[in-house]
Amino acid sequence: MASNLVSYIAQMLTPDMIARIASMLGLDSSKVQGAVAAAVPALLAGLTGVAAQPDGAQKIADTARQQGGSLDNLIGMLSGGDQTSLAQSGSQIISSLFGASNGSALANAVGGASGIDQRASGSLLATLAPLVMGGLARQSGGDLSANGIAGLLASQKDNIAAALPPGVREMLGGTGLLGSLGASAQSAANSATQAANQAARSAAASASAASAASQRAAAAAAPSSSRNWLYWVIAALVLAGLLFYLFGRPGEPVTPQAGTPEQVTPQASTPAESLTVGGIDVGQQVRDAMASLQTTLTGVTDAASATAAVPKLEEVSTGLDKVTGVAGQLSAGQKAALAALITPMMSTINGLFDKVLAIPGVSDVLKPTIDGLKAKLAALSA
């Protein structure tokens, strides 16, 4: 069994493979290298979340069993330039294990942390997914049972949490994919905060020491003029202030951008189950709709991509129609909870609407659909 599963899988991806992936995505190799460093632990973190679900570990085990015996073939496909077939296989894996909403959340998180667009990060995840599953199977020690896979992932939680970039951890915080990492993810975040605070304290101490040393030096080399001594003191104070400004301020907690569906969670006083009506989880329907909206709108860059986005936006509109259909059965308290769920997300969604409609040629394609979505969301949040 691997001592560090993240490192084992990352080591399979040689510079030549990274270059081939970069060529496929049309990106610089250095940027893809950074994206891979985020994607591998993100996929493994997602798998730990799936493994914690009923029958989730069995689904992972079945998928790993299919990929494990052909790991060398998978690596050969990537090295030999057959990335398209590999990506098609990976898309099926991601869809089967994570579903559309969480698969999009993973792509958004990896793209946001590495600076590549959502479409490229989705293709990257699809290309890497078969290799990650193959590596998981190879390092299972031959135990591809549900318990064996669950045990392997559980033993790797600390390594996965440590390798997960902070940006990815923040963007996936509201999806439930990181829930099984639990204390490991929090410990990694705390370690980063403690390191930053320690660096700040050290910098402040250095600034103080520099000030004291400067004063001692000024006193030891006291010139005949009191004005020269004053210059030394002023210079020391300026240096200390500059060092403290740059390094000594206490670290501020990182706050996710408001309105992102993956980041906005309902208040504790409005649990998701309180919004279940007629067997329909209205709250989850809305969260899925918001996540899909963000993913789809982010991928719109021109008239062609806007046309491709129309079916997805219409699918979101249909989902909101279902919510509207049962909204009349909600109690006053449930309606308030639904409004409280939607309202914080609207700033980001409306910003994306405006940004997309400002792209030349896009308004003619998407404005009717977007106007309809705005009206439905406004009615639900009223």
MARMIDREN-14792 format. One record per residue (C-alpha): chain; z, y, x; residue number from 0. Coordinates in Angstrom, 3 decimals, decimal comma. Each point is the difference from the previous one (the first is absolute). Example, Ala and Ser with C-alpha at 12.3 -4.5 7.8 and 13.67 -1.06 7.14 Angstrom:
// residues 2
  chaine        pz        py        px  num
       A     7,800    -4,500    12,300    0
       A    -0,660     3,440     1,370    1
***
This chain:
// residues 382
  chaine        pz        py        px  num
       A     0,000     0,000     0,000    0
       A    -0,905     3,451     1,332    1
       A     2,820     2,113     1,373    2
       A    -1,829     3,063    -1,322    3
       A    -2,667    -0,641    -2,614    4
       A    -1,294     3,586     0,069    5
       A    -0,619    -0,141     3,738    6
       A    -1,591    -3,455    -0,226    7
       A    -2,573     1,148    -2,540    8
       A    -0,620     3,317     1,771    9
       A    -0,709    -1,819     3,268   10
       A    -2,809    -1,940    -1,674   11
       A    -1,836     3,270    -0,566   12
       A    -1,566     0,647     3,380   13
       A    -1,585     3,343     0,974   14
       A    -3,414    -1,556    -0,609   15
       A     1,003    -0,959    -3,548   16
       A     1,400     3,473    -0,623   17
       A    -3,295     1,488     1,211   18
       A    -1,966    -2,234    -2,379   19
       A     2,206     0,973    -2,936   20
       A    -0,368     3,667     0,953   21
       A    -3,783    -0,399     0,080   22
       A     0,044    -1,612    -3,438   23
       A     2,122     2,843    -1,409   24
       A    -1,907     2,708     1,861   25
       A     3,181     1,277     1,638   26
       A     1,291     0,642     3,506   27
       A     1,643    -3,022     1,635   28
       A     3,179     1,903     0,842   29
       A     0,476     1,004    -3,633   30
       A    -0,601    -3,573    -1,156   31
       A     2,505    -1,247     2,577   32
       A     2,634     2,233    -1,585   33
       A    -0,990    -1,138    -3,471   34
       A     0,287    -3,666     1,026   35
       A     3,489     0,689     1,361   36
       A     0,941     1,231    -3,479   37
       A    -1,985    -2,577    -1,990   38
       A     1,409    -3,199     1,533   39
       A     3,704     0,724    -0,727   40
       A    -0,973     1,529    -3,365   41
       A    -1,720    -3,235    -1,053   42
       A     2,944    -2,080     1,207   43
       A     2,452     2,313    -1,785   44
       A    -2,012    -0,427    -3,172   45
       A     0,085    -3,776     0,416   46
       A     3,795     0,051     0,255   47
       A     0,019     1,837    -3,318   48
       A    -2,332    -2,559    -1,585   49
       A     2,108    -2,870     1,383   50
       A     3,032     1,380    -1,840   51
       A    -1,792    -0,274    -3,356   52
       A     0,018    -3,155    -2,149   53
       A    -2,608    -2,419     1,388   54
       A    -0,971     2,697     2,532   55
       A     0,883    -2,092     3,056   56
       A    -2,050    -2,895    -1,399   57
       A    -3,033     2,284    -0,450   58
       A     0,319     1,192     3,595   59
       A     0,421    -3,576     1,244   60
       A    -3,117    -1,136    -1,855   61
       A    -2,030     2,878     1,415   62
       A     1,345    -0,519     3,524   63
       A    -0,851    -3,699    -0,210   64
       A    -3,619     0,923    -0,706   65
       A    -0,182     2,396     2,956   66
       A     2,228    -1,625     2,604   67
       A    -2,275    -2,842     1,040   68
       A    -2,908     2,357     0,516   69
       A     1,770     2,749     1,945   70
       A    -2,256    -0,514     3,015   71
       A    -3,026     0,197    -2,307   72
       A     1,312     3,222    -1,515   73
       A     0,460     1,528     3,436   74
       A    -3,486    -1,189     0,895   75
       A    -1,425     1,678    -3,112   76
       A     1,585     3,290     1,009   77
       A    -1,047    -0,321     3,636   78
       A    -3,501    -1,107    -0,960   79
       A    -0,671     2,947    -2,265   80
       A     0,322    -1,764    -3,370   81
       A     2,580     2,485    -1,267   82
       A    -1,596     0,254    -3,439   83
       A     0,763    -3,601    -0,920   84
       A     3,492     0,377     1,409   85
       A     0,596     3,149    -2,065   86
       A    -1,233    -1,697    -3,178   87
       A     2,468    -2,822     0,532   88
       A     2,750     2,524     0,715   89
       A    -0,732     1,977    -3,164   90
       A     0,570    -3,143    -2,037   91
       A     3,271    -0,654     1,844   92
       A     1,290     3,532    -0,637   93
       A    -1,049    -0,074    -3,646   94
       A     1,610    -3,400    -0,548   95
       A     3,297     0,699     1,758   96
       A     0,578     3,720    -0,596   97
       A    -2,082     0,948    -3,033   98
       A    -2,118     3,129    -0,342   99
       A     2,835     2,534    -0,199  100
       A     2,018    -1,197     2,999  101
       A    -3,175    -0,689     1,972  102
       A    -1,014     3,631    -0,515  103
       A     3,509     1,138     0,934  104
       A    -0,246    -1,890     3,291  105
       A    -3,396     1,565     0,747  106
       A     1,307     3,489    -0,791  107
       A     3,080    -0,465     2,164  108
       A    -1,907    -1,319     3,016  109
       A    -2,673     2,680    -0,374  110
       A     2,563     2,767    -0,335  111
       A     1,982    -1,145     3,030  112
       A    -3,047    -0,468     2,253  113
       A    -2,231     2,841    -1,156  114
       A    -2,896    -2,055    -1,371  115
       A    -1,296     0,226    -3,553  116
       A     1,074    -2,413    -2,719  117
       A    -3,341    -1,795    -0,121  118
       A     0,053    -0,733     3,730  119
       A     3,640    -1,089    -0,075  120
       A    -0,776    -2,351    -2,904  121
       A    -2,844    -1,577     1,978  122
       A     2,266    -0,304     3,031  123
       A     2,719    -1,758    -2,001  124
       A    -2,567    -2,377    -1,468  125
       A    -1,293    -0,832     3,485  126
       A     3,492    -0,618     1,364  127
       A     1,436    -1,924    -2,960  128
       A    -1,556    -3,402     0,896  129
       A     1,198     0,356     3,604  130
       A     3,508     0,915    -1,122  131
       A     0,120    -3,028    -2,306  132
       A    -1,426    -2,214     2,746  133
       A     2,591     1,246     2,470  134
       A     2,741    -0,565    -2,557  135
       A    -1,173    -3,595    -0,468  136
       A    -0,306    -0,592     3,748  137
       A     3,552     1,194     0,615  138
       A     1,578    -1,865    -2,892  139
       A     0,747    -3,001     2,191  140
       A    -2,085    -2,178    -2,279  141
       A     2,223     0,671    -3,015  142
       A    -2,384     1,516    -2,527  143
       A     2,294    -0,608    -2,955  144
       A     1,236     2,898    -2,098  145
       A     3,435    -0,272     1,620  146
       A    -1,521    -0,134     3,474  147
       A    -2,074     3,151    -0,513  148
       A     2,874     1,819    -1,675  149
       A     2,294    -0,936     2,881  150
       A    -2,497     1,181     2,611  151
       A    -0,484     3,366    -1,688  152
       A     3,749     0,397    -0,489  153
       A     0,601    -0,659     3,715  154
       A    -2,515     2,736     0,875  155
       A     1,376     2,780    -2,213  156
       A     1,563     1,939     2,870  157
       A    -3,172    -0,199     2,105  158
       A    -2,191     1,050    -2,935  159
       A     2,273     2,911    -0,938  160
       A     0,135     1,192     3,613  161
       A    -3,812    -0,046     0,319  162
       A    -0,644     1,734    -3,327  163
       A    -0,931     3,681     0,624  164
       A     2,285     2,475    -1,817  165
       A    -2,943     1,438    -1,945  166
       A    -0,899    -3,420    -1,386  167
       A     3,624    -0,728    -0,854  168
       A     0,272     3,262    -1,963  169
       A    -3,265    -0,440    -1,934  170
       A     0,849    -3,579    -0,985  171
       A     3,568     0,861    -0,928  172
       A    -0,679     0,163    -3,732  173
       A    -2,238    -3,050    -0,298  174
       A     2,549    -2,804     0,327  175
       A    -1,925    -1,530     2,909  176
       A     2,788     0,879     2,423  177
       A     2,894    -1,063    -2,189  178
       A     0,470    -3,312     1,762  179
       A     0,305     1,712     3,388  180
       A     3,155     1,609    -1,364  181
       A     2,449     0,886     2,713  182
       A    -2,568    -0,693     2,727  183
       A    -2,222     2,858    -1,146  184
       A     2,989     2,300    -0,455  185
       A     1,333    -0,971     3,419  186
       A    -3,334     0,831     1,607  187
       A    -0,029     3,379    -1,722  188
       A     3,595     0,678     1,025  189
       A    -0,743    -0,966     3,606  190
       A    -2,856     2,493     0,103  191
       A     2,226     2,723    -1,464  192
       A     2,821    -0,784     2,423  193
       A    -2,398     0,109     2,943  194
       A    -1,325     3,386    -1,129  195
       A     3,511     1,370    -0,466  196
       A     1,080    -1,317     3,391  197
       A    -3,010     1,686     1,596  198
       A     0,935     3,238    -1,756  199
       A     3,605    -0,228     1,236  200
       A    -1,176    -0,742     3,526  201
       A    -2,380     2,947    -0,088  202
       A     2,764     2,289    -1,242  203
       A     2,317    -1,227     2,757  204
       A    -2,751     0,561     2,557  205
       A    -0,531     3,512    -1,311  206
       A     3,726     0,712     0,255  207
       A     0,111    -1,415     3,524  208
       A    -3,039     2,056     0,962  209
       A     1,687     3,129    -1,297  210
       A     3,216    -0,729     1,912  211
       A    -1,921    -0,829     3,176  212
       A    -1,977     3,210    -0,263  213
       A     3,173     2,016    -0,407  214
       A     1,599    -1,703     2,990  215
       A    -3,099     0,625     2,063  216
       A     0,008     3,617    -1,028  217
       A     3,642     0,337     0,982  218
       A    -0,521    -1,760     3,358  219
       A    -2,949     2,173     0,888  220
       A     1,495     3,180    -1,446  221
       A    -2,244     2,858     1,018  222
       A     1,167     3,421     0,775  223
       A    -1,247     1,246    -3,313  224
       A     1,639    -0,933    -3,343  225
       A    -3,436     0,282    -1,619  226
       A    -1,271    -3,077     1,940  227
       A     2,996    -2,025    -1,150  228
       A    -0,759     0,965    -3,579  229
       A    -3,593    -1,224     0,390  230
       A     1,299    -3,448     1,020  231
       A     2,241    -0,237    -3,074  232
       A    -2,773     1,097    -2,358  233
       A    -2,434    -2,535     1,506  234
       A     2,545    -2,807    -0,367  235
       A     0,700     0,870    -3,628  236
       A    -3,700     0,158    -0,818  237
       A    -0,557    -3,400     1,641  238
       A     2,915    -1,554    -1,894  239
       A    -1,204     1,429    -3,291  240
       A    -3,528    -1,272     0,567  241
       A     1,165    -3,524     0,849  242
       A     2,268    -0,104    -3,014  243
       A    -2,806     1,237    -2,285  244
       A    -2,375    -2,682     1,265  245
       A     2,336    -2,980     0,270  246
       A     3,495     0,735    -1,195  247
       A    -0,419     0,500    -3,705  248
       A     1,388    -2,852    -2,121  249
       A    -2,686    -2,385    -1,218  250
       A    -0,977     0,591    -3,587  251
       A    -0,592    -2,953    -2,308  252
       A    -3,655    -0,704    -0,608  253
       A    -0,876     0,665    -3,626  254
       A    -3,086    -1,733    -1,432  255
       A    -2,616     2,325    -1,464  256
       A     0,787     0,699    -3,608  257
       A    -2,112    -1,534    -2,662  258
       A    -1,420    -3,000     1,819  259
       A     0,214    -3,008    -2,357  260
       A     1,292    -2,295     2,729  261
       A     2,696     2,503     0,913  262
       A     1,226     1,334    -3,341  263
       A     2,543    -2,228    -1,692  264
       A     1,741     0,567    -3,319  265
       A     3,619     1,119     0,043  266
       A     2,662    -2,655    -0,072  267
       A     0,934     1,099    -3,509  268
       A    -3,433    -1,061    -1,341  269
       A    -0,471    -3,656     1,024  270
       A    -3,455    -1,537    -0,432  271
       A     1,181    -2,514    -2,615  272
       A     0,981     2,838    -2,350  273
       A    -3,710     0,796    -0,315  274
       A    -1,072    -3,453    -1,126  275
       A    -1,347     0,066    -3,553  276
       A    -1,685    -2,830    -1,858  277
       A    -0,078    -2,083     3,176  278
       A    -1,798     2,779     1,921  279
       A     1,719     1,565     2,999  280
       A    -1,122     3,577    -0,611  281
       A     1,620     1,284     3,176  282
       A    -1,818    -2,518     2,189  283
       A    -3,274     0,715    -1,792  284
       A     0,374     3,696     0,812  285
       A     0,952    -0,646     3,634  286
       A    -3,010    -2,283     0,443  287
       A    -2,263     2,601    -1,604  288
       A     1,279     2,730     2,322  289
       A    -0,406    -2,196     3,080  290
       A    -3,532    -0,929    -1,009  291
       A    -0,829     3,649    -0,676  292
       A     1,166     1,080     3,436  293
       A    -1,840    -2,800     1,754  294
       A    -3,230     0,609    -1,891  295
       A     0,013     3,788     0,314  296
       A     0,805    -0,158     3,707  297
       A    -3,158    -2,030     0,542  298
       A    -2,261     2,591    -1,642  299
       A    -1,827     2,023     2,651  300
       A    -3,409     0,689    -1,554  301
       A    -2,084    -0,512    -3,127  302
       A    -0,803    -3,628     0,883  303
       A     3,641    -1,005     0,457  304
       A     0,828     1,938    -3,178  305
       A    -2,489    -2,112    -1,953  306
       A     1,548    -3,149     1,461  307
       A     3,447     1,235    -1,053  308
       A    -0,896     0,450    -3,672  309
       A     0,687    -3,634    -1,065  310
       A     3,398     0,044     1,707  311
       A     0,962     3,292    -1,639  312
       A    -1,128    -1,319    -3,383  313
       A     2,160    -3,070     0,603  314
       A     2,981     2,304     0,614  315
       A    -0,877     1,905    -3,170  316
       A    -0,034    -3,252    -1,974  317
       A     3,425    -0,908     1,388  318
       A     1,368     3,389    -1,086  319
       A    -1,456    -0,594    -3,473  320
       A     2,105    -3,163    -0,197  321
       A     3,079     1,988     0,952  322
       A    -0,825     2,649    -2,598  323
       A    -0,432    -2,742    -2,603  324
       A     3,615    -1,123     0,346  325
       A     1,482     3,418     0,800  326
       A     0,705     0,547    -3,668  327
       A     2,456    -2,910     0,117  328
       A     2,066     1,629     2,756  329
       A     3,362     1,470    -0,844  330
       A     0,755     3,629     0,804  331
       A     1,859    -1,096     3,111  332
       A    -2,861    -2,215     1,116  333
       A    -2,511     2,818    -0,506  334
       A     2,171     2,241     2,162  335
       A     0,159    -2,721     2,656  336
       A    -3,791    -0,378    -0,103  337
       A    -0,468     3,750     0,414  338
       A     2,466    -0,020     2,901  339
       A    -2,052    -2,758     1,633  340
       A    -3,357     1,744    -0,361  341
       A     0,888     3,659     0,623  342
       A     0,952    -0,258     3,720  343
       A    -3,292    -1,755     0,745  344
       A    -2,230     2,533    -1,734  345
       A     0,049     2,617     2,746  346
       A    -1,675    -2,377     2,451  347
       A    -2,365    -1,487    -2,600  348
       A    -1,129     3,443    -1,209  349
       A    -0,484     1,061     3,604  350
       A    -2,257    -3,013     0,556  351
       A    -1,901     0,792    -3,208  352
       A    -0,647     3,567     1,197  353
       A    -0,945    -1,111     3,507  354
       A    -2,479    -2,585    -1,245  355
       A    -1,625     2,322    -2,533  356
       A    -0,514     2,595     2,748  357
       A    -2,245    -2,387     1,965  358
       A    -3,699     0,912    -0,483  359
       A    -1,673    -2,226    -2,593  360
       A     3,213    -1,755    -1,064  361
       A     0,951     2,187    -2,959  362
       A    -3,148    -0,938    -1,915  363
       A     0,900    -3,675     0,372  364
       A     3,762    -0,080    -0,471  365
       A     1,065     3,096    -1,959  366
       A    -0,231    -1,576    -3,489  367
       A     2,014    -3,026     1,103  368
       A     2,561     2,100     1,868  369
       A     0,435     2,379    -2,955  370
       A     0,733    -3,004    -2,201  371
       A     2,539    -1,364     2,471  372
       A     1,727     3,384     0,234  373
       A     0,330     0,182    -3,774  374
       A     1,438    -3,526    -0,261  375
       A     2,527     0,569     2,777  376
       A     1,035     3,339    -1,483  377
       A     0,574    -1,638    -3,390  378
       A     2,103    -2,787     1,505  379
       A     2,142     2,407     2,029  380
       A     0,564     2,421    -2,881  381
***
